[in-house]
């Protein structure tokens, strides 16, 4: 049997919230049942703070030779107008073992930024996940480790959340390494505006 190796990197384009926004969100998350369960030893898979980001485009596997083209596309997309964001609202994706809790992202120019990024990737013929843009920040993957009513209570708390606004100063091309504790490495970053 012949094994095929596909050289490439798993990439995404993101904006990261600043420390003040992360501090505010952390204080909100500490009160959630999912965080208390995690602290009590239940594997509710809280997203680590250093991985909190807003995905503008998910590229998936990109051949090593094409990764610089993705960076060039991002540089062109970053030349647009500034964007101000805020973490606000929240909810749940999936059910059972696929349950994910998230915080929403809103702000002036966010949809336009995502469109510019995707437009420039398309012009460069870099493939990306073209599902509708649903800006969010994943905070936990409790799966089926907690009762559904407990998850619904946490979802209600997140739905009422409203954090501070911040200007997006940079958009980043990131590489992801999958695993139980995913790791994200910065490939390239460009100032916005």
C-alpha positions in Angstrom: 0.0 0.0 0.0 1.3 3.4 -0.9 0.8 6.3 1.5 0.4 9.8 0.1 1.7 12.8 2.1 0.2 16.2 1.3 2.4 19.0 2.3 0.5 22.0 3.5 -0.6 24.1 6.4 -4.0 24.6 8.0 -4.8 28.3 7.9 -7.4 30.8 9.0 -7.7 34.6 9.0 -8.5 36.2 12.4 -8.9 39.3 14.5 -8.0 38.9 18.2 -9.6 40.8 21.1 -7.3 43.0 23.2 -6.5 42.1 26.9 -9.2 44.5 28.3 -12.0 42.8 26.2 -10.6 39.3 27.3 -10.5 40.4 31.0 -14.1 41.5 30.8 -15.2 38.2 29.1 -13.2 36.1 31.6 -15.0 37.7 34.5 -18.3 36.8 32.8 -17.3 33.2 32.1 -16.1 32.5 35.6 -19.7 32.5 36.7 -20.9 30.0 34.2 -21.8 26.4 35.2 -19.5 25.1 32.4 -16.5 26.9 34.0 -17.4 25.6 37.5 -17.7 22.1 36.2 -14.3 22.4 34.5 -12.8 23.6 37.7 -14.4 20.6 39.5 -12.7 18.2 37.1 -15.3 17.6 34.5 -13.8 17.8 31.0 -16.0 20.6 29.6 -13.2 21.8 27.3 -13.0 25.5 28.0 -11.3 27.4 25.2 -8.0 28.8 26.4 -7.8 32.6 26.5 -4.8 32.7 24.2 -6.9 30.9 21.5 -9.8 33.4 21.6 -10.3 34.9 18.2 -12.8 36.0 15.6 -12.4 33.9 12.4 -12.9 36.1 9.3 -12.2 33.2 6.9 -11.2 29.6 7.4 -8.9 28.4 4.6 -8.3 24.8 5.8 -5.3 23.0 4.2 -3.2 25.3 2.0 -0.2 23.9 0.0 3.1 25.3 1.4 3.8 27.1 -1.9 0.5 28.9 -1.9 0.6 30.2 1.7 2.5 33.4 0.7 -0.4 34.1 -1.7 -2.9 33.9 1.2 -0.7 36.4 3.1 -0.6 38.8 0.1 -4.4 38.6 -0.2 -4.7 39.4 3.5 -2.4 42.4 3.2 -4.6 43.8 0.4 -7.8 43.2 2.5 -6.3 45.0 5.5 -6.0 48.2 3.5 -9.7 49.0 4.0 -11.3 51.2 6.6 -10.9 50.7 10.4 -13.3 48.4 12.3 -14.6 48.6 15.9 -15.8 45.4 17.5 -17.5 44.3 20.7 -18.2 40.9 22.2 -21.9 40.8 22.8 -24.6 38.2 23.0 -24.0 34.5 22.7 -25.5 31.1 22.3 -25.0 27.4 21.5 -24.2 25.5 18.4 -24.9 21.8 18.1 -26.4 19.3 20.5 -25.1 16.3 22.5 -21.4 15.6 22.1 -21.2 18.5 19.5 -22.4 21.2 21.9 -20.4 24.5 21.7 -21.0 27.7 23.7 -20.0 30.9 22.0 -20.0 34.7 22.5 -21.2 36.9 19.6 -19.2 39.6 17.9 -20.7 42.8 16.6 -19.4 46.0 15.2 -19.1 48.7 12.6 -17.4 47.3 9.5 -17.1 43.7 10.6 -19.1 42.3 7.7 -17.2 44.5 5.2 -13.9 43.3 6.6 -14.9 39.7 6.2 -16.1 40.3 2.7 -12.8 42.1 1.7 -10.8 39.2 3.1 -12.9 36.6 1.2 -12.8 38.7 -2.0 -9.1 39.0 -2.0 -8.7 35.2 -1.3 -11.0 34.4 -4.2 -9.0 36.8 -6.5 -5.9 34.8 -5.5 -7.7 31.5 -6.0 -7.2 30.5 -2.4 -10.1 28.3 -1.3 -11.9 29.0 1.9 -15.0 27.8 3.7 -17.7 29.9 2.0 -20.5 29.2 4.5 -22.3 32.4 5.6 -20.2 34.6 8.0 -21.4 34.1 11.6 -19.0 36.1 13.7 -18.4 34.5 17.1 -15.8 33.5 19.6 -15.9 29.9 20.9 -15.7 29.8 24.7 -16.4 26.1 25.6 -17.1 22.7 24.1 -19.0 21.0 26.9 -20.4 18.3 24.7 -22.7 16.1 26.6 -20.9 16.5 29.9 -23.5 18.7 31.4 -27.3 18.5 31.7 -29.1 20.3 28.8 -30.9 22.6 31.3 -27.5 23.7 32.7 -26.2 24.5 29.2 -29.4 26.5 28.5 -28.8 28.5 31.6 -25.3 29.3 30.5 -26.5 30.2 27.0 -29.0 32.6 28.5 -26.2 34.3 30.5 -24.1 34.6 27.4 -27.0 36.0 25.4 -27.3 38.9 27.8 -23.5 39.7 27.8 -22.2 43.0 26.4 -18.5 43.7 26.6 -16.4 46.8 25.9 -15.8 48.0 22.3 -12.3 48.0 20.8 -10.7 49.0 17.5 -9.3 46.2 15.4 -5.7 47.2 14.8 -4.5 44.1 13.0 -5.7 41.1 11.0 -3.7 37.9 11.2 -3.1 34.9 9.0 -2.8 32.0 11.5 -1.8 28.4 11.3 -3.6 25.9 13.4 -2.3 22.6 14.9 -5.1 20.3 15.8 -5.4 18.2 18.9 -7.1 18.2 22.3 -5.5 21.5 23.0 -5.2 23.3 19.6 -2.3 25.6 19.1 -2.3 28.6 16.8 0.8 30.2 15.3 1.0 33.6 13.7 2.0 33.4 10.0 1.6 37.0 9.0 -0.1 40.1 10.4 -1.2 43.4 8.8 -2.3 46.7 10.3 -5.9 47.5 9.5 -6.7 50.7 7.7 
